[in-house]
């Protein structure tokens, strides 16, 4: 049996006002009208439209390893 609250819901990214419509059972108090249809609205802070990984702003910096950090931190005390 399918949950009776399973319906189309609009998920809106509040950072850039982009949205997508998908089926969900989430409970919402707000609604939005899109193309003369009223949908339940769920506002999100992060979505695929604003997350740095998906929009290409995530920088994958190569960091030094634990051993290199240790050696650099204590090189003045010991000759490694």
C-alpha positions in Angstrom: 0.0 0.0 0.0 1.3 3.4 -1.0 1.4 6.1 1.7 -1.6 8.4 1.3 0.7 11.5 1.5 2.8 10.4 -1.5 2.3 13.3 -3.9 4.1 15.8 -6.1 6.0 18.3 -4.1 8.1 21.4 -5.2 11.5 21.6 -3.6 12.8 25.1 -3.8 16.4 26.3 -3.2 16.2 29.5 -1.3 19.7 30.6 -2.3 18.9 31.0 -6.0 15.1 30.4 -6.3 15.5 27.3 -8.5 13.1 24.5 -7.9 12.3 20.9 -9.0 9.2 18.8 -8.7 9.3 15.3 -7.4 7.1 12.9 -5.5 7.5 12.9 -1.7 5.6 12.2 1.5 7.1 15.3 3.2 4.6 17.4 5.2 4.5 21.1 4.3 2.5 24.1 5.3 3.3 26.3 2.3 2.1 25.9 -1.3 3.2 27.3 -4.7 1.4 27.7 -8.0 3.2 26.6 -11.1 1.4 26.5 -14.5 -2.0 26.9 -12.9 -1.4 24.0 -10.5 -1.0 24.2 -6.8 1.8 22.1 -5.2 3.0 21.7 -1.7 6.3 23.7 -1.2 9.4 22.7 0.7 12.2 25.3 1.0 15.8 24.0 1.1 19.0 25.8 1.9 21.2 23.6 -0.2 20.3 21.6 -3.3 22.1 20.5 -6.5 21.7 24.0 -7.8 23.7 25.6 -5.0 26.0 22.9 -3.5 29.7 23.6 -4.3 30.3 20.0 -5.4 27.6 20.1 -8.1 28.2 23.6 -9.4 32.0 23.1 -9.7 33.2 25.4 -7.0 34.5 22.7 -4.7 38.3 22.9 -4.7 40.0 19.6 -4.1 43.2 20.8 -2.5 45.9 18.2 -2.0 47.0 18.5 1.6 50.1 17.2 3.1 49.8 13.9 4.9 50.1 13.3 8.6 53.7 12.3 8.5 54.7 15.4 6.5 52.8 17.6 9.0 54.6 15.9 11.9 58.0 16.3 10.3 57.4 19.9 9.5 56.1 20.7 13.0 59.0 19.1 14.9 61.9 19.5 12.5 63.4 22.2 14.6 63.6 19.9 17.6 64.8 16.7 15.9 66.9 15.8 12.9 64.6 13.5 10.9 
